[in-house]
Every structure is written in structure tokens, then in C-alpha cells.
Amino acid sequence: MSQKIAGKGFLALAVSAALGLSSVVQAEILIGVAGPHTGPSAAIGEQYWRGASQAAADINAAGGINGEPIKLVKGDDACEPKQAVAVANRLVDQDKVAGVIGHFCSSSTIPASAVYDEAAVLMITPGSTNPVVTDRRLNVVFRMCGRDDQQGQVAADFIVDTLKGARVAIIHDKDTYGQGIANAAKARLNERGVTEVLYEGLTRGEKDFNALVTKLRGANVDVVYFGGLHPEAGPLLRQMREQGLTAHFVSGDGVVTDELVTTAGGPQYVKGAYMTFGADPRKIADGQAVVEKLRAGGYEPEGYTLYAYASLQTMAAAFNGVGSNDAEEASAWLKSHSVPTVMGSKAWDRKGDLKVSDYVLYQWDDQGKYHQLP
């Protein structure tokens, strides 16, 4: 071999070695953030992304996951089940994610989680509350929120004990989440001796509910319980008030966004409305530094922002705890360890549900802001 050729060979080896070293230094762990990043519920997707992004930045500053920095990959399901399955398959097969923070709508989470379970990819949903998500006991599926059978009970007890509701209408959006939480509230109301005077579904995407409001007025209801999301809750509330229906309005965590005010047409329409949600994470001492950091960046960490942050914290703790990105090992670790998060210490049962749920009531004020009731 000539000296010239040998020199070229040495140079090639040196370049290859350098590139190899560079790839090791720049190795990343990919985590999907799946949810409605577009569509009517995009405000929730924004909460997910903001929370996960801040968590990734903070975890990376502390050394990442097993020494590797986190890189987030956005998965937009628009709260559509078929799209959610396509997103899940893409995250698993193309992006090769080690874990997923998501989804949001239970109708999306349920089929998507089956994909993650088959591929052994750890999934933590910040906001899917339908019991089916975890009742199937998929080994790598967890949630950072409570369940509808817990949330519906809290709402129903509030309707009976505080609002003294006697003529209650139950409205739902026919979706897995909306109808599921409505049925949970209905079951508890019936247990408490209150039989609904109207039980009816509306269609997601509709905006004209005047005929339904006319029915509500005809039934002389004093409380309307709505199971669904803010794009329908807002117009329904506005049309109730425009028709002079002053019945109390109670809903669940599907309306926990300032976008409810926008879809209703102004704070005057949401004033006095109630909703159930976990105890305000912005008031928990463990998360104050993160809350202030987000606010300093011009973003108010409402709704599920800190739930998404805590979900990524939890995933990182599990992977670091087992020293690898193995979902099965991480799942076993989570079911036997508590994790300190921005929302306080969290622990999970064998299903992947939180051992402690903290649903409380909130009320919207005349400025279009929601406040936890004492």
C-alpha cells in the first residue's frame, strides 16, 4: 500500500472515529408528547407541550435521563381516535420514542395505549380520566390524573349537598370521556336519591344548542351537568343564559382552560359556572419555582400544564431508577416507588392509577378566571 493511500485510510478512520464520538456525545432520548395540538381542543395540547418542554429543559439541565438529553417529539391526534392510532404507530415505528406523555381525550388514549403496550413503550397520560384506560391493566400505561368514577362522584355530591339540586339535567357529548363522566355523575346522583329529569347527548362540533336549551327550560331544571369539552360547553352556556335559563352549570376537567371563555363569547356567560378538577397544582409548594419560571416566560401554567411537567418528571425518575429505558422495568419500578413531582409526591397502584386522587370544585368569576372553592 502506498504511503498516500495509507494516509487517506488513516484520515478516514480518524474522521469515522470522530463522528462516532460525536454521535455518542449527542445521543438523545426521544419522548413523544401526544394530544390535540390542532383542532378545537388545541388549547389542551398547548398546555401539554408547554409543561413537557419546561420539564425537559429542567431535567436536561440536571443531567437528562441516564446521561442522555431529552428531545421531545410532537404527536398531533386532534382528539380523533383513528388519528391517535396513526400517531402512536408513527411515534413507535418511525421516531423510536422511549416513552409518551399523552394522550388527552380518552377516546384517543384507549386505542393508542394498546399500540404502546404492544411495543413496550412507557405511556403516562396527564389528562385521560376514563376508567377503561387503566382497567385493562396494560402494564406500561399510567396516568397523572384521577378517574371519572371519582370525579363524577365529587360533582354529584356537590350538586346534592351544596347546590341542593332537585331537577337535574345531564348532558353529554357522546364521546368516551364526556358520556363516561356524565354516567358516573348520574350513577352517584341516583345513589343519592336524585333522578335526572333529562338525559341527552349532543354532537361534538355543533354550535347551535337552542333547541336543547328550550328542552331544558321546559323541564324547569335547576342544575345542568355537562360531560364534555370546552368547544361545546361554551356555546351551550351562552345560549342557556341568552334564553334566560339561570340553572347552575356544572362540568368536569374537560373545560379547564381559559378557552372556555372564548368559546362562550365572554366572561359574562361563564360567570358562576362550576367544574371539577384536581387541587390547583399552581398552589402546591413543590412546584412554585416552576410556576414562577413559566410565568416569567409569559405563560400562565393553567389546566394540564403542570400535569404534563409531572408526567415527564415521573418518566425520567423511572428510567433513571432502573438505569435504562426499558418500559417493563420502569413500570415495575413505578408501582413500587413514589416520585417527588411539581404536584407533590405521587404513587401508583398495580393498574397504573394514582393511589390518591384530589378532585375539588372550582368556580368561574366575572373576569373569566377559575378559582378553587374552599
Protein Blocks (a to p, Z undefined) as FASTA:
>chain_A
ZZklmmmmmmmmmmmmmmmmmmmmmpccddddddjfecjklmmmmmmmmmmmmmmmmmmm
nnpaghiacddddddeklpaklmmmmmmmmmmmnopabdcddfblmlmmmmmmmmmmnop
acddfkbcbfklmmnopakbccfbdcfklmmmmmmmmmmmmnopabdcdddehiaklmmm
mmmmmmmmmmnopacfbdcdddehiablklmmmmmmmnopabdcdeddfklmmmmmmmmm
mnopabdcdddfklgcfklmmmnopaklmgopacdddddfklpmklmmmmmmmmmnopac
ehjlmmmmmmmmmmmmmmmmnopabfklmmmmmmmcccddfkopadddfkopafbdcbdc
ddddfkopacddZZ
